[in-house]
Amino acid sequence: MPSLKKIVGDNLRQARRSRGWTLERLAGESGLSVETVSRIERGQTSPALDTVELLAAVFSVPPQNLFGLADCADPASRRGKALYRLHHTLARASDSQVDLVASLADVVARKGEAR
């Protein structure tokens, strides 16, 4: 499993490149040095949460996007609450229980695709 530094760095690089921005442009927009942005993107440093929030604001995305959680539902929505409850329940479950729930979720997802 990749480290959190690597996940944040990869997602930052993807956000920057998808906008056609250079390291220099992102550094200028964020007020960070080019070296700092480069080190974050390469997973060589862990950015402070304030820095993650700053970079997310530069791209006008929620900070969780930089942690690879862009697909998460709004925590205030019915779906978001259910996913939150499921996550916390599974965090307490055994490995075999998690595997069982994952298999069940695969079956449910396939059934939904067949409709």
N, C-alpha and C positions, 0 to 999 in steps of 0.2 A: 504494500500500500504506500503511495507516495506521501511524503511529509507534507505538513500543512504549509510550510514555506514554499514547497514546490507547487502545490495546488494554487496558492495565492499568486505566485509568480507567473504560472502558466495562464491563469485567468486574466491577470493584468496585461500580459503580452497580447493575448487574444483580443481583449477590449481595445487596446491601443492600435493593433494592426487592422482590426475590422473598421476602424475609422480612418485608416491611412496615415496615422500619426507617426512621427519619428520619436525616438527617445528624447530628443531635444525639445520637441513640441510639448510632450507630456511633462517634462521637467519644467518648462516655462509656465505651463498652465497650472501646475500644482505648487510651484515654488520650491520643489525638491531639486537636488542636483542630478545631473545626468547619471553620475556614478551611483547614486542611491537608487534611482529608478532601475538602472541596469542590474544592480545587485539583487533588488527585490525580484525582478523578472527571472533571474537565473536561480532563484531560491537560495541565495547565499546569505541572506539576512532576513530576519523576521521583522516585518514592519509593525510598529506600534498600532494599537487599535485606532488612535487618532489619525494616523497616516492612512490606514485602510479607509476610514470614513472620508478623509480628504480626497483620496484617489477616486472613490466611488462617486463623490459629489462632482468631481471634474467630468466624469463620464455620465452623470445624471442617472446612476443606477443605484439600487439598494446595496449597502455594503456586503450583504450575504452573497451577492453575485460573485464577489472576488474570492469567496470561500467555496465556490462551486455549488451554491445552493439556489441558483437562479430559478430552478423549476419548483421551488417550494411554494405552497399555497399561502395566501394571506392568512396569518395566524388568527385573525378575527373572523374568518369565514368558517362555515360549517366544515368544509373540507380540511382547512388548516387545523381546526381543533381536533378533528378525527386523526389526522396525520400526527399531530403532536402527542395525542393520547397513545396511538399505536407505537410511536417511537419510544416513548417512556416505558410502556409495557414491555416491549421487546428488549429494552436495555436491561431488564431484570430477569429475562428468560434464559434458559439454558441454550447451548448451541444447537441441540437437537430440536428444541422448540422453535428456535429462530428458523432453522432449516425447514421445518414443517410449515410454518407460516409463509415462508418465501415460496415454497412449492404450491401452496394454496393460492397465493397471490398470482403466480404464473398461470394457474388454471383459470382463475377469475378473469385475468387480463385477456387470455386467449378466447374465452367465451364471449367477452365483450367485443373483440375484434371480428368474431364470426357473424355478428349481427348485421 
